[in-house]
Amino acid sequence: MADDGDRAQRINEQLQADALATHRRKQLTAGDSRLECIDCEEPIPQARRIASPGCKRCIDCQTLHENWRPC
Ligand SMILES: [Zn+2]
């Protein structure tokens, strides 16, 4: 019985951690910065999102767009 309780507790903690991670991911996606490039949908490195808040493109696509529109 104690084992079942421990297992349930562990599963519960895992579910909460997953929900929190999903929540944070949605917050990031809904915010100024996106997790994926809006052009090629490749993941944008976190370092780039931190360095350029509000960035919506990966470095490759941004380079193409910088000729006519800054990030
Ligand atoms: Zn891209």
N, CA, C, O and the ligand as a Tripos MOL2 file, in Angstrom:
@<TRIPOS>MOLECULE
protein
  285   283    72     0     0
PROTEIN
NO_CHARGES

@<TRIPOS>ATOM
      1 N           0.8440   -1.2100    0.0000 N.3       1 MET1
      2 CA          0.0000    0.0000    0.0000 C.3       1 MET1
      3 C           0.8730    1.2530    0.0000 C.2       1 MET1
      4 O           0.5850    2.2350   -0.6840 O.2       1 MET1
      5 N           1.9390    1.1910    0.7790 N.am      2 ALA2
      6 CA          2.8290    2.3530    0.8190 C.3       2 ALA2
      7 C           3.4520    2.5690   -0.5530 C.2       2 ALA2
      8 O           3.6520    3.7000   -0.9960 O.2       2 ALA2
      9 N           3.7560    1.4380   -1.2220 N.am      3 ASP3
     10 CA          4.3530    1.5630   -2.5490 C.3       3 ASP3
     11 C           3.3760    2.2290   -3.5170 C.2       3 ASP3
     12 O           3.7570    3.0960   -4.3040 O.2       3 ASP3
     13 N           2.1080    1.8100   -3.4470 N.am      4 ASP4
     14 CA          1.1120    2.4160   -4.3350 C.3       4 ASP4
     15 C           0.9970    3.9120   -4.0710 C.2       4 ASP4
     16 O           0.8700    4.7110   -4.9990 O.2       4 ASP4
     17 N           1.0440    4.2790   -2.8020 N.am      5 GLY5
     18 CA          0.9480    5.6960   -2.4590 C.3       5 GLY5
     19 C           2.1360    6.4610   -3.0060 C.2       5 GLY5
     20 O           1.9860    7.5590   -3.5430 O.2       5 GLY5
     21 N           3.3210    5.8760   -2.8670 N.am      6 ASP6
     22 CA          4.5170    6.5450   -3.3890 C.3       6 ASP6
     23 C           4.4270    6.7110   -4.8960 C.2       6 ASP6
     24 O           4.7640    7.7570   -5.4520 O.2       6 ASP6
     25 N           3.9540    5.6260   -5.5510 N.am      7 ARG7
     26 CA          3.8730    5.6790   -7.0120 C.3       7 ARG7
     27 C           2.8730    6.7470   -7.4570 C.2       7 ARG7
     28 O           3.1280    7.5190   -8.3810 O.2       7 ARG7
     29 N           1.7270    6.7670   -6.7700 N.am      8 ALA8
     30 CA          0.7060    7.7690   -7.1220 C.3       8 ALA8
     31 C           1.2510    9.1680   -6.9100 C.2       8 ALA8
     32 O           1.0150   10.0730   -7.7100 O.2       8 ALA8
     33 N           1.9900    9.3290   -5.8110 N.am      9 GLN9
     34 CA          2.5800   10.6450   -5.5130 C.3       9 GLN9
     35 C           3.5590   11.0340   -6.6210 C.2       9 GLN9
     36 O           3.5800   12.1750   -7.0820 O.2       9 GLN9
     37 N           4.3610   10.0640   -7.0320 N.am     10 ARG10
     38 CA          5.3710   10.3610   -8.0540 C.3      10 ARG10
     39 C           4.6950   10.7090   -9.3940 C.2      10 ARG10
     40 O           5.1020   11.6450  -10.0820 O.2      10 ARG10
     41 N           3.6630    9.9400   -9.7450 N.am     11 ILE11
     42 CA          2.9280   10.2120  -10.9890 C.3      11 ILE11
     43 C           2.2800   11.5880  -10.9280 C.2      11 ILE11
     44 O           2.2820   12.3400  -11.9030 O.2      11 ILE11
     45 N           1.7290   11.8970   -9.7670 N.am     12 ASN12
     46 CA          1.0860   13.1990   -9.6020 C.3      12 ASN12
     47 C           2.0900   14.3280   -9.7900 C.2      12 ASN12
     48 O           1.8060   15.3270  -10.4520 O.2      12 ASN12
     49 N           3.2670   14.1550   -9.1990 N.am     13 GLU13
     50 CA          4.2960   15.1920   -9.3390 C.3      13 GLU13
     51 C           4.7210   15.3240  -10.7930 C.2      13 GLU13
     52 O           4.9730   16.4270  -11.2770 O.2      13 GLU13
     53 N           4.7990   14.1940  -11.4860 N.am     14 GLN14
     54 CA          5.2070   14.2270  -12.8920 C.3      14 GLN14
     55 C           4.1490   14.9500  -13.7340 C.2      14 GLN14
     56 O           4.4720   15.7420  -14.6200 O.2      14 GLN14
     57 N           2.8830   14.6570  -13.4360 N.am     15 LEU15
     58 CA          1.7990   15.3180  -14.1700 C.3      15 LEU15
     59 C           1.8310   16.8220  -13.9370 C.2      15 LEU15
     60 O           1.6320   17.6110  -14.8610 O.2      15 LEU15
     61 N           2.0840   17.2030  -12.6980 N.am     16 GLN16
     62 CA          2.1440   18.6350  -12.3830 C.3      16 GLN16
     63 C           3.3210   19.2820  -13.1010 C.2      16 GLN16
     64 O           3.2090   20.3990  -13.6060 O.2      16 GLN16
     65 N           4.4510   18.5770  -13.1430 N.am     17 ALA17
     66 CA          5.6280   19.1220  -13.8230 C.3      17 ALA17
     67 C           5.3410   19.2720  -15.3140 C.2      17 ALA17
     68 O           5.7170   20.2710  -15.9270 O.2      17 ALA17
     69 N           4.6690   18.2690  -15.8970 N.am     18 ASP18
     70 CA          4.3280   18.3410  -17.3200 C.3      18 ASP18
     71 C           3.3780   19.5090  -17.5910 C.2      18 ASP18
     72 O           3.5450   20.2460  -18.5620 O.2      18 ASP18
     73 N           2.3830   19.6650  -16.7220 N.am     19 ALA19
     74 CA          1.4170   20.7430  -16.9040 C.3      19 ALA19
     75 C           2.1120   22.0910  -16.8100 C.2      19 ALA19
     76 O           1.8070   23.0120  -17.5680 O.2      19 ALA19
     77 N           3.0360   22.1980  -15.8870 N.am     20 LEU20
     78 CA          3.7680   23.4460  -15.7130 C.3      20 LEU20
     79 C           4.6220   23.7350  -16.9440 C.2      20 LEU20
     80 O           4.6850   24.8700  -17.4170 O.2      20 LEU20
     81 N           5.2750   22.6970  -17.4520 N.am     21 ALA21
     82 CA          6.1180   22.8740  -18.6310 C.3      21 ALA21
     83 C           5.2640   23.3050  -19.8190 C.2      21 ALA21
     84 O           5.6520   24.1890  -20.5830 O.2      21 ALA21
     85 N           4.0900   22.6740  -19.9720 N.am     22 THR22
     86 CA          3.1870   23.0430  -21.0620 C.3      22 THR22
     87 C           2.7240   24.4820  -20.8980 C.2      22 THR22
     88 O           2.6510   25.2400  -21.8650 O.2      22 THR22
     89 N           2.4110   24.8470  -19.6560 N.am     23 HIS23
     90 CA          1.9440   26.2010  -19.3840 C.3      23 HIS23
     91 C           3.0230   27.2100  -19.7640 C.2      23 HIS23
     92 O           2.7400   28.2130  -20.4190 O.2      23 HIS23
     93 N           4.2510   26.9430  -19.3560 N.am     24 ARG24
     94 CA          5.3480   27.8710  -19.6560 C.3      24 ARG24
     95 C           5.5720   27.9460  -21.1540 C.2      24 ARG24
     96 O           5.8230   29.0180  -21.7040 O.2      24 ARG24
     97 N           5.4770   26.7820  -21.8190 N.am     25 ARG25
     98 CA          5.6800   26.7570  -23.2610 C.3      25 ARG25
     99 C           4.6180   27.6130  -23.9580 C.2      25 ARG25
    100 O           4.9290   28.3610  -24.8850 O.2      25 ARG25
    101 N           3.3690   27.5020  -23.5080 N.am     26 LYS26
    102 CA          2.2980   28.3080  -24.0920 C.3      26 LYS26
    103 C           2.5410   29.7800  -23.8340 C.2      26 LYS26
    104 O           2.3080   30.6190  -24.7050 O.2      26 LYS26
    105 N           3.0100   30.0960  -22.6320 N.am     27 GLN27
    106 CA          3.2930   31.4920  -22.3090 C.3      27 GLN27
    107 C           4.3490   32.0380  -23.2530 C.2      27 GLN27
    108 O           4.2200   33.1490  -23.7670 O.2      27 GLN27
    109 N           5.4070   31.2420  -23.4830 N.am     28 LEU28
    110 CA          6.4800   31.6880  -24.3640 C.3      28 LEU28
    111 C           5.9350   31.8800  -25.7740 C.2      28 LEU28
    112 O           6.2420   32.8700  -26.4390 O.2      28 LEU28
    113 N           5.1190   30.9190  -26.2270 N.am     29 THR29
    114 CA          4.5800   30.9950  -27.5810 C.3      29 THR29
    115 C           3.6380   32.1850  -27.7320 C.2      29 THR29
    116 O           3.6060   32.8340  -28.7770 O.2      29 THR29
    117 N           2.8700   32.4640  -26.6790 N.am     30 ALA30
    118 CA          1.9030   33.5480  -26.7570 C.3      30 ALA30
    119 C           2.5580   34.9060  -26.5560 C.2      30 ALA30
    120 O           1.9610   35.9380  -26.8600 O.2      30 ALA30
    121 N           3.7820   34.9070  -26.0470 N.am     31 GLY31
    122 CA          4.4760   36.1630  -25.7870 C.3      31 GLY31
    123 C           5.0820   36.7520  -27.0390 C.2      31 GLY31
    124 O           4.7370   36.3790  -28.1600 O.2      31 GLY31
    125 N           5.9850   37.6720  -26.8220 N.am     32 ASP32
    126 CA          6.6060   38.3380  -27.9490 C.3      32 ASP32
    127 C           7.5010   37.3790  -28.7300 C.2      32 ASP32
    128 O           7.5470   37.4140  -29.9600 O.2      32 ASP32
    129 N           8.2010   36.5350  -28.0050 N.am     33 SER33
    130 CA          9.1080   35.6110  -28.6690 C.3      33 SER33
    131 C           8.4000   34.2960  -28.9710 C.2      33 SER33
    132 O           7.4970   33.8760  -28.2480 O.2      33 SER33
    133 N           8.8250   33.6640  -30.0410 N.am     34 ARG34
    134 CA          8.2450   32.3840  -30.4120 C.3      34 ARG34
    135 C           9.2900   31.2950  -30.2700 C.2      34 ARG34
    136 O          10.4920   31.5520  -30.3410 O.2      34 ARG34
    137 N           8.8120   30.0710  -30.0670 N.am     35 LEU35
    138 CA          9.7380   28.9510  -29.9420 C.3      35 LEU35
    139 C          10.1850   28.4740  -31.3090 C.2      35 LEU35
    140 O          11.2760   27.9250  -31.4620 O.2      35 LEU35
    141 N           9.3240   28.6890  -32.3130 N.am     36 GLU36
    142 CA          9.6770   28.2600  -33.6610 C.3      36 GLU36
    143 C           9.6410   29.4510  -34.6140 C.2      36 GLU36
    144 O           8.8870   30.4050  -34.4220 O.2      36 GLU36
    145 N          10.4610   29.3690  -35.6260 N.am     37 CYS37
    146 CA         10.5150   30.4000  -36.6510 C.3      37 CYS37
    147 C           9.1760   30.4450  -37.3980 C.2      37 CYS37
    148 O           8.6190   29.4010  -37.7370 O.2      37 CYS37
    149 N           8.6620   31.6540  -37.6530 N.am     38 ILE38
    150 CA          7.3650   31.7570  -38.3250 C.3      38 ILE38
    151 C           7.4950   31.4210  -39.8090 C.2      38 ILE38
    152 O           6.4920   31.1660  -40.4770 O.2      38 ILE38
    153 N           8.7030   31.4190  -40.3210 N.am     39 ASP39
    154 CA          8.8910   31.1210  -41.7390 C.3      39 ASP39
    155 C           9.1490   29.6390  -41.9860 C.2      39 ASP39
    156 O           8.4420   29.0100  -42.7740 O.2      39 ASP39
    157 N          10.1490   29.0810  -41.3220 N.am     40 CYS40
    158 CA         10.5290   27.6900  -41.6090 C.3      40 CYS40
    159 C          10.1190   26.7460  -40.4810 C.2      40 CYS40
    160 O          10.2560   25.5300  -40.6130 O.2      40 CYS40
    161 N           9.6120   27.3020  -39.3590 N.am     41 GLU41
    162 CA          9.1300   26.5090  -38.2260 C.3      41 GLU41
    163 C          10.2320   25.7050  -37.5640 C.2      41 GLU41
    164 O           9.9610   24.7440  -36.8440 O.2      41 GLU41
    165 N          11.4590   26.0910  -37.8020 N.am     42 GLU42
    166 CA         12.5640   25.4780  -37.0590 C.3      42 GLU42
    167 C          12.6020   26.1000  -35.6630 C.2      42 GLU42
    168 O          12.2710   27.2740  -35.5020 O.2      42 GLU42
    169 N          13.0030   25.3220  -34.6550 N.am     43 PRO43
    170 CA         13.0910   25.8940  -33.3020 C.3      43 PRO43
    171 C          14.1000   27.0450  -33.2610 C.2      43 PRO43
    172 O          15.1840   26.9620  -33.8370 O.2      43 PRO43
    173 N          13.7200   28.1080  -32.5720 N.am     44 ILE44
    174 CA         14.6370   29.2310  -32.3940 C.3      44 ILE44
    175 C          15.4290   28.9840  -31.1110 C.2      44 ILE44
    176 O          14.8310   28.7710  -30.0560 O.2      44 ILE44
    177 N          16.7520   29.0080  -31.1770 N.am     45 PRO45
    178 CA         17.5650   28.7570  -29.9840 C.3      45 PRO45
    179 C          17.2070   29.7310  -28.8660 C.2      45 PRO45
    180 O          16.9510   30.9110  -29.1060 O.2      45 PRO45
    181 N          17.1940   29.2050  -27.6290 N.am     46 GLN46
    182 CA         16.8190   30.0470  -26.4970 C.3      46 GLN46
    183 C          17.7550   31.2410  -26.3810 C.2      46 GLN46
    184 O          17.3220   32.3410  -26.0360 O.2      46 GLN46
    185 N          19.0200   31.0320  -26.6640 N.am     47 ALA47
    186 CA         19.9910   32.1260  -26.5650 C.3      47 ALA47
    187 C          19.5970   33.2650  -27.4960 C.2      47 ALA47
    188 O          19.7440   34.4380  -27.1530 O.2      47 ALA47
    189 N          19.0930   32.9090  -28.6810 N.am     48 ARG48
    190 CA         18.6760   33.9450  -29.6290 C.3      48 ARG48
    191 C          17.4280   34.6650  -29.1230 C.2      48 ARG48
    192 O          17.3090   35.8830  -29.2560 O.2      48 ARG48
    193 N          16.4930   33.8980  -28.5390 N.am     49 ARG49
    194 CA         15.2730   34.5330  -28.0350 C.3      49 ARG49
    195 C          15.5860   35.4900  -26.8950 C.2      49 ARG49
    196 O          14.9440   36.5290  -26.7380 O.2      49 ARG49
    197 N          16.6030   35.1100  -26.0910 N.am     50 ILE50
    198 CA         16.9950   35.9890  -24.9790 C.3      50 ILE50
    199 C          17.7310   37.2170  -25.5220 C.2      50 ILE50
    200 O          17.5280   38.3360  -25.0510 O.2      50 ILE50
    201 N          18.5760   36.9890  -26.5070 N.am     51 ALA51
    202 CA         19.3680   38.0910  -27.0550 C.3      51 ALA51
    203 C          18.4920   39.0500  -27.8510 C.2      51 ALA51
    204 O          18.7360   40.2560  -27.8630 O.2      51 ALA51
    205 N          17.4680   38.5120  -28.5190 N.am     52 SER52
    206 CA         16.5910   39.3380  -29.3400 C.3      52 SER52
    207 C          15.1400   39.1160  -28.9540 C.2      52 SER52
    208 O          14.4170   38.4150  -29.6630 O.2      52 SER52
    209 N          14.6950   39.6990  -27.8410 N.am     53 PRO53
    210 CA         13.2920   39.5230  -27.4200 C.3      53 PRO53
    211 C          12.3340   39.9970  -28.5080 C.2      53 PRO53
    212 O          12.5350   41.0480  -29.1160 O.2      53 PRO53
    213 N          11.2980   39.2100  -28.7390 N.am     54 GLY54
    214 CA         10.3350   39.5800  -29.7680 C.3      54 GLY54
    215 C          10.6710   38.9890  -31.1150 C.2      54 GLY54
    216 O           9.9320   39.1690  -32.0830 O.2      54 GLY54
    217 N          11.7820   38.2870  -31.1800 N.am     55 CYS55
    218 CA         12.1940   37.7120  -32.4520 C.3      55 CYS55
    219 C          11.2450   36.5870  -32.8540 C.2      55 CYS55
    220 O          10.8450   35.7740  -32.0200 O.2      55 CYS55
    221 N          10.8950   36.5460  -34.1150 N.am     56 LYS56
    222 CA          9.9500   35.5300  -34.5770 C.3      56 LYS56
    223 C          10.5390   34.6390  -35.6490 C.2      56 LYS56
    224 O           9.8600   33.7650  -36.1870 O.2      56 LYS56
    225 N          11.8080   34.8650  -35.9570 N.am     57 ARG57
    226 CA         12.4310   34.0560  -37.0030 C.3      57 ARG57
    227 C          13.7620   33.4930  -36.5310 C.2      57 ARG57
    228 O          14.4170   34.0550  -35.6540 O.2      57 ARG57
    229 N          14.1460   32.3740  -37.1260 N.am     58 CYS58
    230 CA         15.4630   31.8250  -36.8510 C.3      58 CYS58
    231 C          16.5110   32.7300  -37.4940 C.2      58 CYS58
    232 O          16.1890   33.6560  -38.2380 O.2      58 CYS58
    233 N          17.7530   32.4410  -37.1910 N.am     59 ILE59
    234 CA         18.8190   33.3210  -37.6750 C.3      59 ILE59
    235 C          18.8490   33.3390  -39.2000 C.2      59 ILE59
    236 O          19.0210   34.3960  -39.8060 O.2      59 ILE59
    237 N          18.6840   32.1820  -39.8140 N.am     60 ASP60
    238 CA         18.7450   32.1050  -41.2790 C.3      60 ASP60
    239 C          17.6530   32.9510  -41.9200 C.2      60 ASP60
    240 O          17.9300   33.7530  -42.8120 O.2      60 ASP60
    241 N          16.4050   32.7740  -41.4650 N.am     61 CYS61
    242 CA         15.2950   33.5190  -42.0530 C.3      61 CYS61
    243 C          15.4090   34.9990  -41.7100 C.2      61 CYS61
    244 O          15.0830   35.8570  -42.5300 O.2      61 CYS61
    245 N          15.8740   35.3010  -40.4890 N.am     62 GLN62
    246 CA         16.0150   36.7000  -40.1060 C.3      62 GLN62
    247 C          17.0230   37.3990  -41.0030 C.2      62 GLN62
    248 O          16.8320   38.5500  -41.3930 O.2      62 GLN62
    249 N          18.0910   36.6950  -41.3230 N.am     63 THR63
    250 CA         19.1030   37.2780  -42.1990 C.3      63 THR63
    251 C          18.4870   37.6430  -43.5390 C.2      63 THR63
    252 O          18.7930   38.6950  -44.1010 O.2      63 THR63
    253 N          17.6140   36.7750  -44.0530 N.am     64 LEU64
    254 CA         16.9530   37.0660  -45.3230 C.3      64 LEU64
    255 C          16.0430   38.2810  -45.1950 C.2      64 LEU64
    256 O          15.9490   39.0990  -46.1090 O.2      64 LEU64
    257 N          15.3680   38.3900  -44.0390 N.am     65 HIS65
    258 CA         14.3950   39.4760  -43.8660 C.3      65 HIS65
    259 C          15.0420   40.7900  -43.4860 C.2      65 HIS65
    260 O          14.4510   41.8500  -43.6890 O.2      65 HIS65
    261 N          16.2530   40.7390  -42.9340 N.am     66 GLU66
    262 CA         16.8800   41.9720  -42.4530 C.3      66 GLU66
    263 C          17.1700   42.9360  -43.5900 C.2      66 GLU66
    264 O          17.4040   44.1210  -43.3520 O.2      66 GLU66
    265 N          17.1560   42.4480  -44.8060 N.am     67 ASN67
    266 CA         17.3960   43.3310  -45.9300 C.3      67 ASN67
    267 C          16.2800   44.3450  -46.1060 C.2      67 ASN67
    268 O          16.4940   45.4340  -46.6370 O.2      67 ASN67
    269 N          15.0870   43.9800  -45.6570 N.am     68 TRP68
    270 CA         13.9700   44.9050  -45.8510 C.3      68 TRP68
    271 C          13.1970   45.2060  -44.5670 C.2      68 TRP68
    272 O          12.4630   46.1930  -44.5190 O.2      68 TRP68
    273 N          13.3400   44.3910  -43.5380 N.am     69 ARG69
    274 CA         12.6060   44.6940  -42.3090 C.3      69 ARG69
    275 C          13.3680   44.1720  -41.0990 C.2      69 ARG69
    276 O          13.6260   42.9730  -41.0000 O.2      69 ARG69
    277 N          13.7330   45.0650  -40.1730 N.am     70 PRO70
    278 CA         14.4210   44.6000  -38.9670 C.3      70 PRO70
    279 C          13.5180   43.7360  -38.1110 C.2      70 PRO70
    280 O          12.2940   43.8010  -38.2270 O.2      70 PRO70
    281 N          14.1110   42.9360  -37.2610 N.am     71 CYS71
    282 CA         13.3540   42.0210  -36.4230 C.3      71 CYS71
    283 C          12.4010   42.7910  -35.5330 C.2      71 CYS71
    284 O          11.6690   42.1910  -34.7470 O.2      71 CYS71
    285 ZN         13.4800   30.1110  -40.1190 Zn       72 ZN72
@<TRIPOS>BOND
     1     1     2 1
     2     2     3 1
     3     3     4 2
     4     3     5 am
     5     5     6 1
     6     6     7 1
     7     7     8 2
     8     7     9 am
     9     9    10 1
    10    10    11 1
    11    11    12 2
    12    11    13 am
    13    13    14 1
    14    14    15 1
    15    15    16 2
    16    15    17 am
    17    17    18 1
    18    18    19 1
    19    19    20 2
    20    19    21 am
    21    21    22 1
    22    22    23 1
    23    23    24 2
    24    23    25 am
    25    25    26 1
    26    26    27 1
    27    27    28 2
    28    27    29 am
    29    29    30 1
    30    30    31 1
    31    31    32 2
    32    31    33 am
    33    33    34 1
    34    34    35 1
    35    35    36 2
    36    35    37 am
    37    37    38 1
    38    38    39 1
    39    39    40 2
    40    39    41 am
    41    41    42 1
    42    42    43 1
    43    43    44 2
    44    43    45 am
    45    45    46 1
    46    46    47 1
    47    47    48 2
    48    47    49 am
    49    49    50 1
    50    50    51 1
    51    51    52 2
    52    51    53 am
    53    53    54 1
    54    54    55 1
    55    55    56 2
    56    55    57 am
    57    57    58 1
    58    58    59 1
    59    59    60 2
    60    59    61 am
    61    61    62 1
    62    62    63 1
    63    63    64 2
    64    63    65 am
    65    65    66 1
    66    66    67 1
    67    67    68 2
    68    67    69 am
    69    69    70 1
    70    70    71 1
    71    71    72 2
    72    71    73 am
    73    73    74 1
    74    74    75 1
    75    75    76 2
    76    75    77 am
    77    77    78 1
    78    78    79 1
    79    79    80 2
    80    79    81 am
    81    81    82 1
    82    82    83 1
    83    83    84 2
    84    83    85 am
    85    85    86 1
    86    86    87 1
    87    87    88 2
    88    87    89 am
    89    89    90 1
    90    90    91 1
    91    91    92 2
    92    91    93 am
    93    93    94 1
    94    94    95 1
    95    95    96 2
    96    95    97 am
    97    97    98 1
    98    98    99 1
    99    99   100 2
   100    99   101 am
   101   101   102 1
   102   102   103 1
   103   103   104 2
   104   103   105 am
   105   105   106 1
   106   106   107 1
   107   107   108 2
   108   107   109 am
   109   109   110 1
   110   110   111 1
   111   111   112 2
   112   111   113 am
   113   113   114 1
   114   114   115 1
   115   115   116 2
   116   115   117 am
   117   117   118 1
   118   118   119 1
   119   119   120 2
   120   119   121 am
   121   121   122 1
   122   122   123 1
   123   123   124 2
   124   123   125 am
   125   125   126 1
   126   126   127 1
   127   127   128 2
   128   127   129 am
   129   129   130 1
   130   130   131 1
   131   131   132 2
   132   131   133 am
   133   133   134 1
   134   134   135 1
   135   135   136 2
   136   135   137 am
   137   137   138 1
   138   138   139 1
   139   139   140 2
   140   139   141 am
   141   141   142 1
   142   142   143 1
   143   143   144 2
   144   143   145 am
   145   145   146 1
   146   146   147 1
   147   147   148 2
   148   147   149 am
   149   149   150 1
   150   150   151 1
   151   151   152 2
   152   151   153 am
   153   153   154 1
   154   154   155 1
   155   155   156 2
   156   155   157 am
   157   157   158 1
   158   158   159 1
   159   159   160 2
   160   159   161 am
   161   161   162 1
   162   162   163 1
   163   163   164 2
   164   163   165 am
   165   165   166 1
   166   166   167 1
   167   167   168 2
   168   167   169 am
   169   169   170 1
   170   170   171 1
   171   171   172 2
   172   171   173 am
   173   173   174 1
   174   174   175 1
   175   175   176 2
   176   175   177 am
   177   177   178 1
   178   178   179 1
   179   179   180 2
   180   179   181 am
   181   181   182 1
   182   182   183 1
   183   183   184 2
   184   183   185 am
   185   185   186 1
   186   186   187 1
   187   187   188 2
   188   187   189 am
   189   189   190 1
   190   190   191 1
   191   191   192 2
   192   191   193 am
   193   193   194 1
   194   194   195 1
   195   195   196 2
   196   195   197 am
   197   197   198 1
   198   198   199 1
   199   199   200 2
   200   199   201 am
   201   201   202 1
   202   202   203 1
   203   203   204 2
   204   203   205 am
   205   205   206 1
   206   206   207 1
   207   207   208 2
   208   207   209 am
   209   209   210 1
   210   210   211 1
   211   211   212 2
   212   211   213 am
   213   213   214 1
   214   214   215 1
   215   215   216 2
   216   215   217 am
   217   217   218 1
   218   218   219 1
   219   219   220 2
   220   219   221 am
   221   221   222 1
   222   222   223 1
   223   223   224 2
   224   223   225 am
   225   225   226 1
   226   226   227 1
   227   227   228 2
   228   227   229 am
   229   229   230 1
   230   230   231 1
   231   231   232 2
   232   231   233 am
   233   233   234 1
   234   234   235 1
   235   235   236 2
   236   235   237 am
   237   237   238 1
   238   238   239 1
   239   239   240 2
   240   239   241 am
   241   241   242 1
   242   242   243 1
   243   243   244 2
   244   243   245 am
   245   245   246 1
   246   246   247 1
   247   247   248 2
   248   247   249 am
   249   249   250 1
   250   250   251 1
   251   251   252 2
   252   251   253 am
   253   253   254 1
   254   254   255 1
   255   255   256 2
   256   255   257 am
   257   257   258 1
   258   258   259 1
   259   259   260 2
   260   259   261 am
   261   261   262 1
   262   262   263 1
   263   263   264 2
   264   263   265 am
   265   265   266 1
   266   266   267 1
   267   267   268 2
   268   267   269 am
   269   269   270 1
   270   270   271 1
   271   271   272 2
   272   271   273 am
   273   273   274 1
   274   274   275 1
   275   275   276 2
   276   275   277 am
   277   277   278 1
   278   278   279 1
   279   279   280 2
   280   279   281 am
   281   281   282 1
   282   282   283 1
   283   283   284 2
@<TRIPOS>SUBSTRUCTURE
     1 MET1         2 RESIDUE 1 A MET
     2 ALA2         6 RESIDUE 1 A ALA
     3 ASP3        10 RESIDUE 1 A ASP
     4 ASP4        14 RESIDUE 1 A ASP
     5 GLY5        18 RESIDUE 1 A GLY
     6 ASP6        22 RESIDUE 1 A ASP
     7 ARG7        26 RESIDUE 1 A ARG
     8 ALA8        30 RESIDUE 1 A ALA
     9 GLN9        34 RESIDUE 1 A GLN
    10 ARG10       38 RESIDUE 1 A ARG
    11 ILE11       42 RESIDUE 1 A ILE
    12 ASN12       46 RESIDUE 1 A ASN
    13 GLU13       50 RESIDUE 1 A GLU
    14 GLN14       54 RESIDUE 1 A GLN
    15 LEU15       58 RESIDUE 1 A LEU
    16 GLN16       62 RESIDUE 1 A GLN
    17 ALA17       66 RESIDUE 1 A ALA
    18 ASP18       70 RESIDUE 1 A ASP
    19 ALA19       74 RESIDUE 1 A ALA
    20 LEU20       78 RESIDUE 1 A LEU
    21 ALA21       82 RESIDUE 1 A ALA
    22 THR22       86 RESIDUE 1 A THR
    23 HIS23       90 RESIDUE 1 A HIS
    24 ARG24       94 RESIDUE 1 A ARG
    25 ARG25       98 RESIDUE 1 A ARG
    26 LYS26      102 RESIDUE 1 A LYS
    27 GLN27      106 RESIDUE 1 A GLN
    28 LEU28      110 RESIDUE 1 A LEU
    29 THR29      114 RESIDUE 1 A THR
    30 ALA30      118 RESIDUE 1 A ALA
    31 GLY31      122 RESIDUE 1 A GLY
    32 ASP32      126 RESIDUE 1 A ASP
    33 SER33      130 RESIDUE 1 A SER
    34 ARG34      134 RESIDUE 1 A ARG
    35 LEU35      138 RESIDUE 1 A LEU
    36 GLU36      142 RESIDUE 1 A GLU
    37 CYS37      146 RESIDUE 1 A CYS
    38 ILE38      150 RESIDUE 1 A ILE
    39 ASP39      154 RESIDUE 1 A ASP
    40 CYS40      158 RESIDUE 1 A CYS
    41 GLU41      162 RESIDUE 1 A GLU
    42 GLU42      166 RESIDUE 1 A GLU
    43 PRO43      170 RESIDUE 1 A PRO
    44 ILE44      174 RESIDUE 1 A ILE
    45 PRO45      178 RESIDUE 1 A PRO
    46 GLN46      182 RESIDUE 1 A GLN
    47 ALA47      186 RESIDUE 1 A ALA
    48 ARG48      190 RESIDUE 1 A ARG
    49 ARG49      194 RESIDUE 1 A ARG
    50 ILE50      198 RESIDUE 1 A ILE
    51 ALA51      202 RESIDUE 1 A ALA
    52 SER52      206 RESIDUE 1 A SER
    53 PRO53      210 RESIDUE 1 A PRO
    54 GLY54      214 RESIDUE 1 A GLY
    55 CYS55      218 RESIDUE 1 A CYS
    56 LYS56      222 RESIDUE 1 A LYS
    57 ARG57      226 RESIDUE 1 A ARG
    58 CYS58      230 RESIDUE 1 A CYS
    59 ILE59      234 RESIDUE 1 A ILE
    60 ASP60      238 RESIDUE 1 A ASP
    61 CYS61      242 RESIDUE 1 A CYS
    62 GLN62      246 RESIDUE 1 A GLN
    63 THR63      250 RESIDUE 1 A THR
    64 LEU64      254 RESIDUE 1 A LEU
    65 HIS65      258 RESIDUE 1 A HIS
    66 GLU66      262 RESIDUE 1 A GLU
    67 ASN67      266 RESIDUE 1 A ASN
    68 TRP68      270 RESIDUE 1 A TRP
    69 ARG69      274 RESIDUE 1 A ARG
    70 PRO70      278 RESIDUE 1 A PRO
    71 CYS71      282 RESIDUE 1 A CYS
    72 ZN72       285 GROUP 0 **** ****
